Amino acid sequence: MGQGSKRVASTPTGAKSLTTQSLSTEGTWSPTFGVQGLDVSGYQTSVNWQQQWNMGARFAYVKASEGNYFTNSLFGSQYQGARNVGMIRGAYHFAIPNWSSGADQARYFVQNGGGWSADSYTLPPVLDIEFNPYENKTINGFYFGDTCYGMSPSQLSSWVRDFGSTMSSLTGRLPVIYTNTSWWNQCLGNPGGFGDYPLWVASYPGAFTNNAGPLPSGSWANYSIWQYSSTGPLTGDSNVWNGSYTDLVAFANAGIPYGASKAIADVAAVSPGLGKSVSGLKTGLRGGVSQG
């Protein structure tokens, strides 16, 4: 995950894909709202998790896999390291959509760390889909295609849905989609139908601001996580959860932020009949309905 000048590995071994936006959030700045967190991969070979906690990080995402050919050898130690200091943590998968199907990569991800459980400290799995890190490269006889992986918007949209539905069937959760606005709009256009997928948007503003900027087209009115820097203050990439810590725990546990749950409860409190069973209800079906 990340942005900046593009960088390509000589072999597809999990290089972070980086966009061409400037690295303008150097140093110690962070948004003044939400909950701080970081994401790391095999590039971060030695993470001082206690230091990150002391700096305010309360959640972490760790790269587990890429395509269906690469796993992060540090995944286990990083994933457990975050948890050992008290962080809520989860796993992410870097998509190479022209390599194999969405379902195939979802299964590979789950087999290599991309699971989920309702234990209040495991975040839902993430699909990292963005600029092609191997653009116009042929490696071991495989041509990786252009920045959109040589795929049309409809093909990419179908691929994401294939990945998402498979993850949902395997884990009980739709994945979070990590992307950036410029790539999503260029390569997927303006697709609908992704509003149920939480959004993690990568955006590095040109000035220190609490505004993440325009969101990807088609589905989202807001984001769940904002990656605002790849150069600090936290190790790896720096992120902020768009809500309270209580919201974050609820999101990890059940996918329903505390604020939304409270709003539902508030409505129920002033609507005594809401959610209650109704006896004597007549249907429009003659002869009743058999239960089978």
N, C-alpha and C positions, 0 to 999 in steps of 0.2 A: 504494500500500500504506500501511497505517497505521491508527491508531485515535484516538479522542478524540471531540469533538462532531462531528456530521455536517455536512458541507459540500457544497454542490451548486453546480456551475458553471452559468452561464447557457446554455452550449452544451456538447454532449458532446465536449470536447477533451482528455480524459485526466485529469480531476481525480481525485485520490486519494480512495478511499472510506474514510470514517472511522467507527468505531463510537462508542458512547456511554460507553465506559469512561474512567475518569479518567486524566489524564496524571500518573502518580505517580513516574515514573522520570526526573525532570528531573536535569540536571547531568552528573556524571561517573561514576556507578555503572555497572558492567557485571558480568555473571556471572563467577564465579571459575573457570570450566572452559571447555574447548573453544577454538575459533578465532573471533576477531572478524571481522565483515564488515558491509557497509552495502548498502542498496539506494537507488537514486536514480531520478528521473524528470525531466521537463522543468521541474519546479518548482525543481530545484537547478541554477540557470543557470551557476554557477561553482564547480566542485568542485576543491579543492586536493588532488589525489590523493597527492602526496608527503607532505603533512601527515597524511592518513588512514593511509598506510602507517606513518609514524612513530608514530602513535597505536596501532598494533597491528593494523589491518585487513589481512587477507590475502585476502579475497574480496569481490566486489561483484556485485550484480545490477542491471541497467539496464532500465528500461521501454522496450519496443520499439513496442508497439501496443495498441490498444483497439478492441473490436468488429471491424468491418472498414471503419472510416471514419477512423481516426486513427493517425498514427505520430509518435513523438517526434523532433522535428527535431534534438535534441542527442544522439540515440542513438549515432551513430558516434563523436563526440568523447568521449563519456562511456565508451563500451565500450573504445575504444582507450586512453583516458587511464588507466583502471584497469590495463590490461595493461602499459602503458609503465612503470609503477612496480613491476611484478612480481606483481600480483594475479591470482588465478584469477577469471574473470568469466563471467557468463552473462546471458541476456535473459529478460524476463518479459512476459506478455500479460495485459491486464486484460479479463476476460470481460464481455460484455453478452449473456447467453444468449438473451434474447428478441429480439435484433436479427437474428441469423442462426444457422445451424446450427453445431454444434461443429466439424464438418469444415471448413466455410467459414472460420471464424475461425482454425483451426489453419493452413490454407493461407496465409491473410493474414499470420499471425505469421511463418511460415517465410520468406515472401517479403520480410519487412521486418526481418530480424535474428534470428529465432528458430531458427536452425540449431544443429547440434552436430557436433563432430568429436572423435575420440579422441586429442587432443594433450596431455592432462594439464593444460591450463589453460583449457578451455572447460567450464563447468558445464552440466548438462542444462537445457533450457528449462523455464520455469515457467508454470503456469496460475494466475493470480490471480483467485479467484472468492470473492466476499464480498458485503457489504451493497451494495445498489443506490445509487450516488451520485446518481442522478437520480430517486429515489423520488417517485412521484405527479406527475412532471413530464411535460409534453407539449412537445417541442422539434421544430420544423420538421415538425409534424404527426404525430410519432411519440410514442405514450404509452409511457413506460418501465416502468409497473407499480409494484407495491409493492416492499417490501424483498427479496422473493423473485422479483422480475421477473415477477410474475403467473403463475408456473409451479409445478406440483405437485412434490412430492419425487421422484416417479418420472420426471417430465419432466426435472428438473435432473440427476438421476443419469444418465439416458440421454445428456443433452447432454455431461456431463463425459466419459463413456466414448467418445462420438463424437469429441470433441476429442482425447482421449488416444490412441485407436487410430490416428487420422490422424497425429498427431505421431510415433507409433512407426513408422508406415510411411514417413514422410517423412524422419525423422532417425535412426531406430534406437534412440531412447530414449523411454520413457514420460516425460511431464512430471512435475516436482515439482508438488504441489498446495499453493498458499498459500491459507490460509483462517483463520478464527477459530472457536473452538468454538461460541459462541452462535449465529452465523449458520448454520453447517453443520447443527447439531442442529435449529434452527428450520426451515430451508428444505429440507434433504435428509433429515431424520429420522435413521434408524439403518441406512443402507445398507451392505451388504457389498460385497466385491469390489474395494476400492480399496487393499488392503494392498501391492500391488506399486508403487503410486505413492509416492515419498518424500513425507513431510509436512513442510511449513514452516508452523508454527503462530504466529499473532500473539496475544500475551498479555502484558498489562502488569500485573504484580502490584502489589497495593496497598502492599506493603512490599518493601524490597530483599531479594530471595530468589533462590536458584538453582532454584526450582521453577516450571516454566512453567504449572502448574495442569492442570485436566482437558483431555484431548484430545478432538477430535471423535469422535462415536460411529461404530461400525460396522466399522472396519478396522484402526486403528493402535494398537499397543502402545507406540510411542515415536515421537519426531520426529527429523528430520534437522537442521532449522534452527529456531531460535526467534527470532522478532522480539520483542525485549523493550522497545523504546522507539522513539518517533518524535521525541524531543526531546533527543537526545544520548545518549552523548558523541560519536558519529560523525555525519557529515553525512547528511541524509536520515533513514532509519530505521536503527536499530542492531540487529544480529543476532549470534547465536552459532551456530557449527556444533557439533553434538553429537558431538565426537570429536577425534581428533588431526589435525595438519596432514597427516600421511601418509594418514590416512583420507580427508581432503578431496581430496587429489590423486587417490587411487584412485577415489573417487566421480566426480570429473570425467572421469577417463579411461575407466572401464568400468562404473561404477555399482555395483561391489562394494567396499564399504569394506575397508580393509586388515585390520581386526580380523576380519572374516568370512572373508577369504581365508586368514588365518593359522590360524584355527580349523579350517578345512577341511584345510589342510596338516598341522596337528597330528594330526588324526584319521587322515589318510592315512599319516602316519609310523608309526603303531602298528597300521595295518591294511594289511599288504603287498598284499593282493589288491584293495584299493579302487582303482577306476579303471583297472585293468589289463585288457587284452583276454583273453578266455577261449577257448582253442582246443578244438575237438571238441565244442562245445556242440550238443546236440540239441534241436530244437524239437518241439512237439507236432503239427506239420503234416506230413501224409503227402506224400511226393514232393518235399519241399523247397519253397523259395520262389523264384520267378523275380524277377530284379531288373529293373525297368523304369522 
